[in-house]
Structures are given as C-alpha cells and as structure tokens.
C-alpha cells in the first residue's frame, strides 16, 4: 500500500494519540469516476480509515472517520478502468460523506484497480482479525461459565428442581420440596 506524504499531511492534526498512518489511496483525477479538481483521499491508519473530501476547490476539507470496529463488511467491485470499494458500517448516521442519508453501505469510487484491491484486502484482514478475537472471547466466556457452574456445586451453590422449581443445595439427588429426582446439568 502506498504512503503519499501529501495525504498524510492532511490528517496529521486529526490523528489520535498513538495512531499511525499505514497507507493512503486517492481517487483518480483523470479516469472515469474520479474527480479532476479535488479527488477524495482515503488515509488508512492502525485504528480507522479517514476519508478526506475536498470541497470549495480544495480549500475546505471534510474529514470522515470510520473506526474498524464499526465496519461489518467490505467488498470490491473491479471495473475495467477504475474500481470501487464498498464499506458496510453498522450504527453510523450522518447527513454528509460516504454514508449520508442513513445508508449502511458507502462507496469509495474512482480508485485505481491496485489501490482499491489493496484497500479492500487490508480492511478484510482487519475484519478477519476482529472475528478471531471475538470468537476467542466467546470461547473464553463459555469456559468461565462452565467452570463457575462447577464451582457453585463445590462451594455450596444451588440447583433448581425441574418439576416444581424449588431451590435445592447443589449436589442434591432429590428435591427437598416435592421429592422429585434432580437431574444435574453436569450429568
């Protein structure tokens, strides 16, 4: 992925502490779908993507920030001359920019084919890493829940009767209220 210093300079004042720029892509100037006068720049950091829309012939800059944690899917549409990257974002509401009017999917269009492919690949790698972390967290939570059930029965927890719903000491074989046989979840 390229690192265009002029695009990096555009975002220096809006970078978060410890945030670093890892790449940049820019909308084409002369190819179809691009912008001759003021092309949009996409700055890829270790925390988010920042889309810089230039307005008023490049005098005014509109910064749009999309943290990786908000991105739910990314797709690449390769054209013959230029390509587009579509980004789906959950819970993002704005009246300007990539996802204006409440759209959940925005298009970054007019990109050179290689730049679009690099951007889509990078974002998809981030999504895969996020999914792996979430999966490990769920597995860890499930393991803790299993172990806490074991601890309850060892430390004097309780179990409910499946017939009458009465609360019984953990490890009980029969309900203290109705006498029904208690079936432990761990059996």
C-alpha positions, 0 to 999 in steps of 0.5 A: 500500500502506498504512503503519499506524504501529501495525504498524510499531511492532511490528517496529521492534526486529526490523528489520535494519540498513538495512531499511525498512518499505514497507507493512503489511496486517492481517487483518480483525477483523470479516469472515469469516476474520479474527480479532476479538481479535488479527488477524495483521499482515503488515509488508512491508519492502525485504528480507522480509515479517514476519508478526506473530501475536498470541497470549495476547490480544495480549500475546505476539507471534510474529514470522515472517520470510520473506526474498524470496529464499526465496519461489518463488511467490505467488498470490491467491485473491479471495473475495467478502468477504475474500481470501487470499494464498498464499506458496510458500517453498522450504527453510523448516521450522518447527513454528509460523506460516504454514508449520508442519508442513513445508508449502511453501505458507502462507496469509495469510487474512482480508485485505481484497480491496485489501490482499491484491491489493496484497500479492500484486502487490508480492511478484510484482514482487519475484519478477519482479525476482529472475528478471531478475537471475538470468537476467542472471547466467546470461547473464553466466556463459555469456559468461565461459565462452565467452570463457575457452574462447577464451582457453585456445586463445590462451594455450596451453590444451588440447583433448581428442581425441574418439576416444581422449581424449588431451590435445592443445595447443589449436589442434591439427588432429590428435591427437598420440596416435592421429592422429585429426582434432580437431574444435574446439568453436569450429568 
